[in-house]
């Protein structure tokens, strides 16, 4: 269970989602819920278009809420992420399938918001955020900051020394 407090007296939390009645064959899924202190209601806030990507508990235990409370980031397998704006069916996947890396259920660096319109996350050297001139250091992960409105990314960690980035490096 993870809890984040949103604006307007809302509390967001992740937990198991189980159908009732339930049998021993049913496997619980995970979802994100919102408790609204004004109405006293609890609502599952993830539509099917988002929850198909977030079946793992890891995704739900590391969600990140935007400062304005309108968006959420959900880590998914292989150090990728889903971005979702509440009340829509649009799903953002800023890291392509073939750019994923690392262990399936482990996030080396949890994606986070840098204000309402920028997110930061970890990418491998195979990322589409790099051009050939930026791939000087093979086998090094980098932290990218993405403007979600302009869909433009910049490499935050490109000038950082290797000693700082070593904990994220791939094991060969």
NORLINRA-V622414 format. One record per pair of residues at least 4 apart in sequence whose ideal C-beta (glycine too) atoms are under 6 Angstrom apart, sorted by the first residue. I is the first residue (numbers start at 0). GAP is how many residues later the second one is. Records with the same first field share a line. If there is no record, write none. Layout:
BEGIN
I = GAP ; GAP
END
This chain:
BEGIN
0 = 14
1 = 12 ; 59
2 = 10
3 = 8 ; 61
4 = 6
5 = 4 ; 6 ; 63
6 = 62
8 = 28 ; 29
9 = 24 ; 26
10 = 24
11 = 22 ; 53
12 = 20
13 = 18 ; 46 ; 49
15 = 12
16 = 12 ; 14
17 = 4 ; 10
21 = 4
28 = 26
29 = 27 ; 30
30 = 13 ; 15
31 = 13 ; 14 ; 31
32 = 9 ; 11
33 = 9 ; 11
34 = 7
35 = 5
44 = 41
45 = 4 ; 5
46 = 42
48 = 40 ; 42
49 = 34 ; 41
52 = 23 ; 29
53 = 5 ; 20
55 = 49
56 = 4
57 = 47
58 = 15 ; 16 ; 17
61 = 13 ; 45 ; 48
62 = 9 ; 11
63 = 9 ; 48
64 = 7
65 = 4 ; 5 ; 47 ; 50
66 = 49
67 = 48
69 = 15 ; 16
70 = 14
71 = 12
72 = 8 ; 10 ; 38
73 = 8
74 = 6 ; 32 ; 35
75 = 4 ; 6
76 = 27
77 = 22 ; 23 ; 26
78 = 22 ; 23 ; 28 ; 29 ; 43
79 = 15 ; 20
80 = 30 ; 40
81 = 9
82 = 9
83 = 7
93 = 52
94 = 4
98 = 27 ; 28
100 = 23
101 = 6
107 = 14 ; 60
108 = 13
110 = 8 ; 10
111 = 8
112 = 6
113 = 4 ; 6
116 = 31 ; 32
117 = 27 ; 29
118 = 27
119 = 23 ; 25
121 = 19 ; 21
122 = 4 ; 6 ; 19 ; 21
123 = 17
124 = 10 ; 13
128 = 15 ; 24
129 = 4 ; 5
138 = 31
140 = 27
141 = 13 ; 15
142 = 13 ; 14
143 = 9 ; 11
144 = 9 ; 11
145 = 7
146 = 5
159 = 4 ; 5
END
